[in-house]
Amino acid sequence: MNQQARIDSIPFIDVAAQRRRLGTRIDDAVRRVMDHCQFIDGPEVRELEQALSEFCGARHAIGVASGTDALVLVLMAKGIGRGDAVICPSFTYAASPEAVALAGATPVFCEVDETTFNIDPAGIERAIAAAKRAGLAPKALMTVDLFGLPADYEVIDPVAERLGLYVLDDAAQAFGADLKGRKIGSLAPVTTTSFFPAKPLGCYGDGGAVFTDDDDLADMIRSLRNHGQGTDRYDNVRVGMTGRLDTIQAAVLIEKLRIFSDEIAARERIARRYNAALADVVRVPHLSNEHTCVWAQYTIRVSGGRRNALADTLRAQGIPTAQYYPVPAHRQGAYRGCPVADGGLAVTERLAGEVISLPMHAYLDESTQDRIVGSVRGALRG
């Protein structure tokens, strides 16, 4: 019985399959760090930063301790704090508004687009109106490239510029994606990402990065991530934090980055195969030839209260699912008092009750995917 359970169980994100592919390359990378013992700010950190910069086309890539720290560091560097508003979606993980609150500012929640799940440019002004009515000064717009899909920066950037908002791209789920050939990391004045193990590019613990072409901002973030350091470790010229990326995590990421492009192509192929097989029974995610999505999650929509029944049926067949985000940020206790865009967040509320994510990773073979597809189709038609 236990053997049958092991055979039938499908991983939601198969980190172990990637580990098998990399094999001794990871072991050797970690061993090199263990040999030189520079566990903080070792040479692998600088090597990774250079490789990340070259990969995405940003002048600066700055390794930090987590995706949340990356967001907080940017807000600190821009001097955004008490009395300021940062416009952000409510249909996102708590880390997005949490970073705003940690910096002392107030998140103001904006509507998302029905098709892409990303921030709706048409809702930005309504969020600003709510911020001003609450006595806040709108300073920044935090886009979130949800589930691996870049937001519509060609529309967002002119709106933000007209309204005087600094654009901060929270690409925790989307590093590696591109929009018309321009990669995440070069689409906004500053971009942050997470290297949490479940991300498309993940380390073996916590980690993150900040990307920018702004030399002064990059210098400020490098200082802030290391206790506000100036010329040396005992020259603290500003209040900072401990936000450094560990050398061992950098070593792991160097090896993973070498195969990342292959994995992105595999994820895109798997997503398109899902779409072709499921489009007639559920609302499948947005696809376009103008962008590459890294598919941090493959997320369908199931209406009519059928989502939980689908999840239960799949679970009984050894197929895991996930529901992002059943309680939007504006309805969570920590952020219930924060302003919400004029007119409310009807799309956000609807998505929170309908979305369900299926297994997605670069090593999902066709036979396993066919099993998932068959189970989904059977459950919904039944």
Secondary structure, 3 states (H helix, E strand, C coil): CHHHHHHHCCCCCCHHHHHHHHCHHHHHHHHHHHHHCCCECCHHHHHHHHHHHHHHCCCEEEEECCHHHHHHHHHHHCCCCCCEEEEEECCCCCHHHHHHHHCCCEEEEECECCCCCCECHHHHHHHHHHHHHCCCEEEEEEEECHHHCCCCHHHHHHHHHHHCCEEEEECCCCCCCEECCEECCCCCCEEEEECCCCCCCCCCCCCEEEEECCHHHHHHHHHHCECCECCCCCCECCCCCECECEHHHHHHHHHHHHCHHHHHHHHHHHHHHHHHHHCCCCECCCCCCCEECCCCCEEEECCCCCHHHHHHHHHHCCCCCECCCCCCHHHCHHHCCCCECCCCCHHHHHHHHHEEEECCCCCCCHHHHHHHHHHHHHHHHC
